[in-house]
Amino acid sequence: MGNFAFDNTYNLTEDELQQLDEAEDLMMKGALGKAESMLLSMLENDNECIPVLSNLGHLYGRHLSEFKTAVEYYDRVLELEPDNAWARDARRRYMRYVD
């Protein structure tokens, strides 16, 4: 997958980087509930963490087909980082499924 290979521009701790890696592994293995709860608990610690918000958008959009929720996470990314082209493209992709 690899679209989440952030060079650590978000000043994440080693711990957070490890958790993100783990959540991405869980998604790839199909352990979606586990990935979701891990990401949501990371979000509780920092509700403006763009890599976590992006991963949640990806999880809900690509893996769970909860497009409205995915779009909401990408909206939050774009509020924090209006120039985030990756989030904008992903958001546009899922908007098509939201009435």
C-alpha positions as a Markdown table, in Angstrom:
| # | Residue | x | y | z |
|---|---|---|---|---|
| 1 | Met | 0.0 | 0.0 | 0.0 |
| 2 | Gly | 2.6 | 2.5 | 1.2 |
| 3 | Asn | 0.6 | 5.8 | 0.8 |
| 4 | Phe | 1.1 | 6.3 | 4.5 |
| 5 | Ala | 4.9 | 6.2 | 4.5 |
| 6 | Phe | 5.2 | 9.6 | 6.0 |
| 7 | Asp | 8.6 | 10.9 | 6.4 |
| 8 | Asn | 8.0 | 11.9 | 9.9 |
| 9 | Thr | 6.9 | 15.5 | 9.1 |
| 10 | Tyr | 4.3 | 15.3 | 11.9 |
| 11 | Asn | 6.7 | 14.9 | 14.7 |
| 12 | Leu | 5.2 | 11.7 | 15.8 |
| 13 | Thr | 6.8 | 9.8 | 18.7 |
| 14 | Glu | 8.5 | 6.4 | 18.1 |
| 15 | Asp | 5.5 | 5.0 | 19.9 |
| 16 | Glu | 3.0 | 6.6 | 17.6 |
| 17 | Leu | 4.9 | 5.6 | 14.5 |
| 18 | Gln | 4.9 | 2.1 | 15.7 |
| 19 | Gln | 1.2 | 2.2 | 16.4 |
| 20 | Leu | 0.5 | 3.6 | 12.9 |
| 21 | Asp | 2.6 | 0.8 | 11.4 |
| 22 | Glu | 0.7 | -1.8 | 13.4 |
| 23 | Ala | -2.7 | -0.3 | 12.5 |
| 24 | Glu | -1.8 | -0.5 | 8.8 |
| 25 | Asp | -0.6 | -4.1 | 9.2 |
| 26 | Leu | -3.9 | -4.9 | 10.9 |
| 27 | Met | -5.8 | -3.3 | 8.0 |
| 28 | Met | -3.9 | -5.3 | 5.5 |
| 29 | Lys | -4.6 | -8.5 | 7.4 |
| 30 | Gly | -8.3 | -7.7 | 7.5 |
| 31 | Ala | -8.3 | -7.2 | 11.3 |
| 32 | Leu | -10.4 | -4.0 | 10.8 |
| 33 | Gly | -12.1 | -3.8 | 14.2 |
| 34 | Lys | -8.7 | -4.0 | 15.9 |
| 35 | Ala | -7.2 | -1.4 | 13.5 |
| 36 | Glu | -10.2 | 0.9 | 14.1 |
| 37 | Ser | -10.0 | 0.8 | 17.9 |
| 38 | Met | -6.2 | 1.4 | 17.8 |
| 39 | Leu | -6.6 | 4.4 | 15.5 |
| 40 | Leu | -9.5 | 5.8 | 17.5 |
| 41 | Ser | -7.5 | 5.6 | 20.7 |
| 42 | Met | -4.6 | 7.4 | 19.1 |
| 43 | Leu | -7.0 | 10.1 | 18.0 |
| 44 | Glu | -8.1 | 10.5 | 21.6 |
| 45 | Asn | -4.5 | 11.5 | 22.5 |
| 46 | Asp | -4.2 | 13.9 | 19.6 |
| 47 | Asn | -7.4 | 14.7 | 17.7 |
| 48 | Glu | -5.5 | 16.7 | 15.0 |
| 49 | Cys | -3.0 | 13.9 | 14.1 |
| 50 | Ile | -3.2 | 14.0 | 10.3 |
| 51 | Pro | -1.7 | 10.5 | 9.7 |
| 52 | Val | -4.3 | 9.0 | 12.1 |
| 53 | Leu | -7.1 | 10.9 | 10.5 |
| 54 | Ser | -5.9 | 9.8 | 7.0 |
| 55 | Asn | -5.7 | 6.2 | 8.1 |
| 56 | Leu | -9.2 | 6.4 | 9.5 |
| 57 | Gly | -10.5 | 7.9 | 6.3 |
| 58 | His | -8.8 | 5.1 | 4.4 |
| 59 | Leu | -10.1 | 2.4 | 6.8 |
| 60 | Tyr | -13.7 | 3.6 | 6.6 |
| 61 | Gly | -13.7 | 4.3 | 2.8 |
| 62 | Arg | -11.7 | 1.5 | 1.4 |
| 63 | His | -12.2 | -1.3 | 3.9 |
| 64 | Leu | -15.5 | -0.7 | 5.5 |
| 65 | Ser | -17.4 | 1.1 | 2.7 |
| 66 | Glu | -18.6 | 3.7 | 5.2 |
| 67 | Phe | -18.1 | 6.5 | 2.8 |
| 68 | Lys | -19.8 | 9.3 | 4.7 |
| 69 | Thr | -17.5 | 8.6 | 7.7 |
| 70 | Ala | -14.5 | 8.4 | 5.4 |
| 71 | Val | -15.4 | 11.8 | 4.0 |
| 72 | Glu | -15.8 | 13.3 | 7.5 |
| 73 | Tyr | -12.2 | 12.2 | 8.4 |
| 74 | Tyr | -10.8 | 13.6 | 5.1 |
| 75 | Asp | -12.7 | 16.9 | 5.8 |
| 76 | Arg | -10.9 | 17.1 | 9.1 |
| 77 | Val | -7.5 | 16.5 | 7.4 |
| 78 | Leu | -8.3 | 19.2 | 4.9 |
| 79 | Glu | -9.4 | 21.7 | 7.6 |
| 80 | Leu | -5.9 | 21.2 | 9.2 |
| 81 | Glu | -4.0 | 21.0 | 5.9 |
| 82 | Pro | -5.9 | 22.5 | 3.0 |
| 83 | Asp | -3.1 | 21.6 | 0.6 |
| 84 | Asn | -3.2 | 17.9 | 1.3 |
| 85 | Ala | -3.7 | 16.6 | -2.2 |
| 86 | Trp | -3.8 | 13.0 | -1.2 |
| 87 | Ala | -6.7 | 13.6 | 1.2 |
| 88 | Arg | -8.5 | 15.8 | -1.4 |
| 89 | Asp | -8.3 | 13.1 | -4.0 |
| 90 | Ala | -9.5 | 10.4 | -1.6 |
| 91 | Arg | -12.3 | 12.6 | -0.3 |
| 92 | Arg | -13.4 | 13.2 | -3.9 |
| 93 | Arg | -13.4 | 9.5 | -4.6 |
| 94 | Tyr | -15.7 | 8.7 | -1.7 |
| 95 | Met | -18.0 | 11.7 | -2.2 |
| 96 | Arg | -19.4 | 10.0 | -5.2 |
| 97 | Tyr | -21.0 | 7.4 | -3.0 |
| 98 | Val | -22.5 | 9.8 | -0.5 |
| 99 | Asp | -25.9 | 11.2 | -1.3 |
